[in-house]
Amino acid sequence: MLRLCSYIHISYGRFRVFSCKHSKKYIHSSIPIISQKITSLSINQTEYAKTLADSLIQGNRYSLARAITLLESSKAERRAEGQYILDAVIKHLAHQELKTGKFTFRIGLSGPPGAGKSTFIEAFGGRLTGSKPWNPVINTSYKSYGKQRLTLDEEHFNQEIRKLHRVAVLAIDPSSHTTGGSLLADKTRMPELSSNMNAYIRPSPSGGNLGGVARATSESILLCEAAGFETVLVETVGVGQLEFAAADMVDMFVLIIPPAGGDELQGIKRGIVEVADLVLVNKADGELLHQARLIAKEYSNALKYMRCRRPNWIPKVQLVSSLTGDGLIEFWSTAFKFHQSLIKSGELQRIRKEQLRIWMWTFVKEEIWRRFKNSPLILEKQKEIETLLFNREIAPGIAAELLLDIDHRKS
């Protein structure tokens, strides 16, 4: 069996494995190869990609939409143009961070069906962009929510919190197994935000991945940030296993739950609660207010026994009503305080580096798998090995080793 020692070089034709003793030499010699891949486009393609990248960085919404479409394309030449744009975008963002010391804010939003995630984004995004007014400040503790009005605290509710923002929403929809397109069409459930010029909403089909995390989400986040959207909201389908992948893409992961109990909340896995930096109990208004308080109390008690995901931050539980707007400014104040603490401690910079590392290895795994399953030798022997497997003549593990050995001999 093939044992990978340290470095795998992915080229457009095949993959080659290098031993540890040659790794430093190989990395050094790879720089021209990387440059060749970026500049391998035709002159017309390069000019088009460069123009699109420049326009995107200037904040052009059409260029942003086109760039995302290129990266989501299944055609290699279109994705090559998208990667050219992405390379320019990454360099631009690195320069901006170094120059200004400011970082964008990536917030992941997840929760079970019926929690009101899209309604929450519509209400919250409207406040951030200035199309809707913030409600008076209240106490969002489950004990006194809806009863006690608070006075403004300069430390928590200063001008920075209330300033207008440009907001991008990446709504990851479940995919149709028939067409591959989005099923829920989240954009249609955010009519006001969809028409707001300070907001950009991009529904994206998940491609059938469990949990609904689209492959292109990380790329789309960077493109939106380069276009001037300093707050990016990533809404995922539900609380499946791959919601953990969404948590790795963002700076803050928020779990939104409905004011329900018992069987209705059994679908929320304990693990997804553990990666939440903040739990929001939505729909805390009217007849549901009492139930929302009870649920908030339960989660608040449960979080005391869970390990904190971030240093110097204890996960919180807050009540919010997307319908009335109560609790929204308190949520934003908490999120803003969280983001600032990450920046000041240097934790955000570490998180961003880890996000890039995870992103890179995700692409490596996907590309190796794609080339493996499309290998002519594998396709030639696949049916024969599957027949042995179906006839119970070999175990699945042995079948896998036979396929891997075929690819090893090819390389």
Sequence and secondary structure as in RCSB ss.txt:
>XXXX:A:sequence
MLRLCSYIHISYGRFRVFSCKHSKKYIHSSIPIISQKITSLSINQTEYAKTLADSLIQGNRYSLARAITLLESSK
AERRAEGQYILDAVIKHLAHQELKTGKFTFRIGLSGPPGAGKSTFIEAFGGRLTGSKPWNPVINTSYKSYGKQRL
TLDEEHFNQEIRKLHRVAVLAIDPSSHTTGGSLLADKTRMPELSSNMNAYIRPSPSGGNLGGVARATSESILLCE
AAGFETVLVETVGVGQLEFAAADMVDMFVLIIPPAGGDELQGIKRGIVEVADLVLVNKADGELLHQARLIAKEYS
NALKYMRCRRPNWIPKVQLVSSLTGDGLIEFWSTAFKFHQSLIKSGELQRIRKEQLRIWMWTFVKEEIWRRFKNS
PLILEKQKEIETLLFNREIAPGIAAELLLDIDHRKS
>XXXX:A:secstr
     SEEEE SS EEEE GGGHHHHHHHHHHHHHHHHT S HHHHHHHHHHHHHHHTT HHHHHHHHHHHH SS
HHHHHHHHHHHHHHHHHHHHHHHHH    EEEEEE  TTS HHHHHHHHHHHHHTSS     B  STTTTTT B 
   TTTSSHHHHS   EEEEEEE B TTT SBSS GGGG HHHHT TTEEEEEEE TT TT   TTHHHHHHHHH
HTT  EEEEE SSSSTTHHHHHHHSSEEEEEE S  GGGGTTS HHHHHT SEEEE   SGGGHHHHHHHHHHHH
HHHTTS  SSTT   EEEE  TTT TTHHHHHHHHHHHHHHHHHHTHHHHHHHHHHHHHHHHHHHHHHHHHHHT 
HHHHHHHHHHHHHHHTTSS HHHHHHHHHHHHHHH 
